[in-house]
Amino acid sequence: MKKDQKSQIIEEIAQDLTNYSHVYVTDISGFTVSTVNQLRRLCNKRDVKLKVVKNTLLKRAMDQCESDYSEIYPVLNGPTSIMLCNTGNVPAKLIKEFRAKNAKPLIKAAFIEQSAYIGDDQLEALCNIKSREELIGDLVALLQSPAKNVVSALQSGGGKLAGIVKTLSEKAE
């Protein structure tokens, strides 16, 4: 591969790393063409970009980015593919689902919200990471909870008070 081709590929990978906020470094070696195609289709359905890359080119692209990917560098050996997305737990759930029928892909590392997760044993933790939207929803629900309690207490208290007044007025007659 010529130097200008390598620099073009590095630029493409660096652009992808910039465009997507979450990166999974995986190993899909040993897959047949049909298995890789199944994985690609599943990735496309979930808005995950799957790309097979050379480790040296990926490292150079990571060096060009603003984020510090240095924690991931030790796992950049052997066959490598990257999964890129904008929701942190989607690739982990996709991998878990795909493993129901296959032994791979294996997670070498993941870079989510400026944090590195190293090793395939992190799959469960990665599946349980909440997306930004889920966290905002939880926060809104927590903020609304006290107000809902106050409103329901006022409504139930009003019903009790009306019942007491009605009972007293009936007794007076």
C-alpha positions as a Markdown table, in Angstrom:
| # | Residue | x | y | z |
|---|---|---|---|---|
| 1 | Met | 0.0 | 0.0 | 0.0 |
| 2 | Lys | 1.4 | 3.4 | -1.0 |
| 3 | Lys | 2.0 | 6.2 | 1.5 |
| 4 | Asp | -0.8 | 8.4 | 0.0 |
| 5 | Gln | -3.3 | 5.6 | 0.3 |
| 6 | Lys | -2.4 | 5.0 | 3.9 |
| 7 | Ser | -2.7 | 8.7 | 4.7 |
| 8 | Gln | -6.1 | 8.7 | 3.0 |
| 9 | Ile | -7.3 | 5.7 | 5.1 |
| 10 | Ile | -5.9 | 7.3 | 8.3 |
| 11 | Glu | -7.9 | 10.5 | 7.5 |
| 12 | Glu | -11.1 | 8.5 | 6.9 |
| 13 | Ile | -10.7 | 6.6 | 10.2 |
| 14 | Ala | -9.9 | 9.8 | 12.1 |
| 15 | Gln | -13.0 | 11.4 | 10.6 |
| 16 | Asp | -15.1 | 8.5 | 11.7 |
| 17 | Leu | -13.6 | 8.7 | 15.2 |
| 18 | Thr | -14.5 | 12.4 | 15.3 |
| 19 | Asn | -18.1 | 11.8 | 14.0 |
| 20 | Tyr | -18.9 | 9.0 | 16.4 |
| 21 | Ser | -18.6 | 9.5 | 20.2 |
| 22 | His | -18.3 | 5.8 | 21.1 |
| 23 | Val | -15.8 | 3.3 | 19.7 |
| 24 | Tyr | -15.6 | -0.5 | 20.3 |
| 25 | Val | -12.4 | -2.3 | 19.2 |
| 26 | Thr | -13.4 | -5.9 | 18.4 |
| 27 | Asp | -12.0 | -9.1 | 17.0 |
| 28 | Ile | -14.1 | -10.8 | 14.3 |
| 29 | Ser | -11.4 | -13.0 | 12.9 |
| 30 | Gly | -12.4 | -16.4 | 11.7 |
| 31 | Phe | -15.8 | -15.3 | 10.5 |
| 32 | Thr | -17.0 | -16.6 | 7.1 |
| 33 | Val | -18.2 | -14.0 | 4.6 |
| 34 | Ser | -21.8 | -14.8 | 5.3 |
| 35 | Thr | -21.3 | -14.4 | 9.0 |
| 36 | Val | -19.6 | -11.0 | 8.5 |
| 37 | Asn | -22.5 | -10.0 | 6.3 |
| 38 | Gln | -25.0 | -11.0 | 8.9 |
| 39 | Leu | -23.1 | -8.9 | 11.5 |
| 40 | Arg | -22.9 | -5.9 | 9.1 |
| 41 | Arg | -26.7 | -6.1 | 8.4 |
| 42 | Leu | -27.4 | -6.1 | 12.1 |
| 43 | Cys | -25.0 | -3.2 | 12.6 |
| 44 | Asn | -26.7 | -1.2 | 9.9 |
| 45 | Lys | -30.1 | -1.8 | 11.4 |
| 46 | Arg | -28.9 | -0.3 | 14.7 |
| 47 | Asp | -26.9 | 2.6 | 13.3 |
| 48 | Val | -23.6 | 1.1 | 14.1 |
| 49 | Lys | -20.7 | 1.4 | 11.7 |
| 50 | Leu | -18.5 | -1.7 | 11.4 |
| 51 | Lys | -15.1 | -1.3 | 9.8 |
| 52 | Val | -12.1 | -3.7 | 9.6 |
| 53 | Val | -8.9 | -1.8 | 10.1 |
| 54 | Lys | -5.2 | -2.2 | 10.4 |
| 55 | Asn | -3.9 | -1.6 | 13.9 |
| 56 | Thr | -1.1 | 0.8 | 12.9 |
| 57 | Leu | -3.5 | 2.9 | 10.8 |
| 58 | Leu | -6.0 | 2.9 | 13.6 |
| 59 | Lys | -3.4 | 4.0 | 16.1 |
| 60 | Arg | -2.2 | 6.8 | 13.8 |
| 61 | Ala | -5.8 | 8.0 | 13.3 |
| 62 | Met | -6.4 | 7.9 | 17.1 |
| 63 | Asp | -3.3 | 10.0 | 17.6 |
| 64 | Gln | -4.8 | 12.7 | 15.3 |
| 65 | Cys | -8.0 | 12.9 | 17.3 |
| 66 | Glu | -8.7 | 15.2 | 20.3 |
| 67 | Ser | -9.7 | 12.4 | 22.6 |
| 68 | Asp | -7.0 | 10.4 | 24.4 |
| 69 | Tyr | -7.2 | 6.8 | 23.2 |
| 70 | Ser | -3.8 | 5.9 | 24.7 |
| 71 | Glu | -5.4 | 3.4 | 27.1 |
| 72 | Ile | -6.6 | 1.3 | 24.1 |
| 73 | Tyr | -3.2 | 1.1 | 22.4 |
| 74 | Pro | -2.0 | -2.1 | 24.2 |
| 75 | Val | -4.9 | -4.1 | 22.7 |
| 76 | Leu | -4.2 | -3.1 | 19.1 |
| 77 | Asn | -2.7 | -6.3 | 18.0 |
| 78 | Gly | -4.0 | -9.2 | 15.9 |
| 79 | Pro | -7.1 | -8.8 | 13.6 |
| 80 | Thr | -9.1 | -5.7 | 14.5 |
| 81 | Ser | -12.4 | -4.2 | 13.6 |
| 82 | Ile | -14.1 | -1.2 | 15.0 |
| 83 | Met | -17.7 | -0.5 | 15.8 |
| 84 | Leu | -18.7 | 3.2 | 15.9 |
| 85 | Cys | -21.9 | 4.6 | 17.2 |
| 86 | Asn | -23.4 | 7.6 | 19.1 |
| 87 | Thr | -25.2 | 5.5 | 21.8 |
| 88 | Gly | -22.8 | 3.8 | 24.2 |
| 89 | Asn | -24.5 | 0.5 | 24.9 |
| 90 | Val | -25.9 | -0.3 | 21.4 |
| 91 | Pro | -22.8 | -2.2 | 20.2 |
| 92 | Ala | -22.5 | -4.1 | 23.4 |
| 93 | Lys | -26.1 | -5.3 | 23.2 |
| 94 | Leu | -25.6 | -6.1 | 19.5 |
| 95 | Ile | -22.5 | -8.2 | 20.3 |
| 96 | Lys | -24.3 | -10.0 | 23.1 |
| 97 | Glu | -27.3 | -10.8 | 20.8 |
| 98 | Phe | -24.9 | -11.9 | 18.0 |
| 99 | Arg | -23.0 | -14.2 | 20.4 |
| 100 | Ala | -26.2 | -16.2 | 21.0 |
| 101 | Lys | -25.4 | -18.0 | 17.7 |
| 102 | Asn | -21.6 | -17.3 | 17.4 |
| 103 | Ala | -18.5 | -17.3 | 19.6 |
| 104 | Lys | -17.4 | -13.8 | 18.4 |
| 105 | Pro | -17.1 | -10.9 | 18.1 |
| 106 | Leu | -14.8 | -10.4 | 21.1 |
| 107 | Ile | -14.4 | -7.0 | 22.7 |
| 108 | Lys | -10.8 | -5.9 | 22.9 |
| 109 | Ala | -11.6 | -2.5 | 24.2 |
| 110 | Ala | -14.3 | 0.2 | 24.2 |
| 111 | Phe | -14.0 | 4.0 | 24.5 |
| 112 | Ile | -17.2 | 5.5 | 25.8 |
| 113 | Glu | -17.7 | 9.0 | 27.3 |
| 114 | Gln | -13.9 | 9.6 | 27.6 |
| 115 | Ser | -13.6 | 6.2 | 29.5 |
| 116 | Ala | -11.8 | 3.1 | 28.3 |
| 117 | Tyr | -13.1 | -0.4 | 29.0 |
| 118 | Ile | -10.5 | -3.0 | 28.3 |
| 119 | Gly | -11.3 | -6.7 | 27.8 |
| 120 | Asp | -14.1 | -8.9 | 26.8 |
| 121 | Asp | -15.2 | -9.4 | 30.4 |
| 122 | Gln | -16.6 | -5.8 | 30.3 |
| 123 | Leu | -19.5 | -6.9 | 28.1 |
| 124 | Glu | -22.1 | -6.9 | 30.8 |
| 125 | Ala | -21.0 | -3.5 | 32.2 |
| 126 | Leu | -21.1 | -2.1 | 28.7 |
| 127 | Cys | -24.6 | -3.4 | 28.1 |
| 128 | Asn | -25.8 | -1.7 | 31.3 |
| 129 | Ile | -24.4 | 1.7 | 30.5 |
| 130 | Lys | -27.3 | 4.1 | 30.1 |
| 131 | Ser | -27.5 | 6.4 | 27.1 |
| 132 | Arg | -27.6 | 10.2 | 27.6 |
| 133 | Glu | -31.3 | 10.2 | 26.8 |
| 134 | Glu | -32.0 | 7.5 | 29.4 |
| 135 | Leu | -30.1 | 9.4 | 32.0 |
| 136 | Ile | -32.0 | 12.6 | 31.3 |
| 137 | Gly | -35.3 | 10.7 | 31.5 |
| 138 | Asp | -34.3 | 9.3 | 34.9 |
| 139 | Leu | -33.3 | 12.7 | 36.1 |
| 140 | Val | -36.6 | 14.3 | 34.9 |
| 141 | Ala | -38.6 | 11.5 | 36.6 |
| 142 | Leu | -36.7 | 12.1 | 39.9 |
| 143 | Leu | -37.3 | 15.8 | 39.7 |
| 144 | Gln | -41.0 | 15.3 | 39.0 |
| 145 | Ser | -41.5 | 12.7 | 41.8 |
| 146 | Pro | -41.8 | 15.1 | 44.8 |
| 147 | Ala | -44.2 | 17.4 | 42.9 |
| 148 | Lys | -46.4 | 14.5 | 42.0 |
| 149 | Asn | -46.4 | 13.4 | 45.6 |
| 150 | Val | -47.5 | 16.8 | 46.8 |
| 151 | Val | -50.2 | 17.1 | 44.1 |
| 152 | Ser | -51.6 | 13.6 | 45.0 |
| 153 | Ala | -51.5 | 14.4 | 48.7 |
| 154 | Leu | -53.4 | 17.6 | 48.1 |
| 155 | Gln | -56.0 | 15.8 | 45.9 |
| 156 | Ser | -56.5 | 13.0 | 48.4 |
| 157 | Gly | -56.7 | 15.4 | 51.3 |
| 158 | Gly | -59.3 | 17.5 | 49.5 |
| 159 | Gly | -61.4 | 14.4 | 49.0 |
| 160 | Lys | -61.2 | 13.5 | 52.7 |
| 161 | Leu | -62.1 | 17.0 | 53.7 |
| 162 | Ala | -65.1 | 17.0 | 51.4 |
| 163 | Gly | -66.2 | 13.7 | 52.9 |
| 164 | Ile | -65.9 | 14.9 | 56.4 |
| 165 | Val | -67.9 | 18.1 | 55.6 |
| 166 | Lys | -70.6 | 16.0 | 53.9 |
| 167 | Thr | -70.8 | 13.6 | 56.9 |
| 168 | Leu | -71.1 | 16.5 | 59.4 |
| 169 | Ser | -73.7 | 18.2 | 57.3 |
| 170 | Glu | -75.8 | 15.0 | 57.2 |
| 171 | Lys | -75.5 | 14.5 | 61.0 |
| 172 | Ala | -76.7 | 18.1 | 61.6 |
| 173 | Glu | -79.9 | 17.3 | 59.7 |
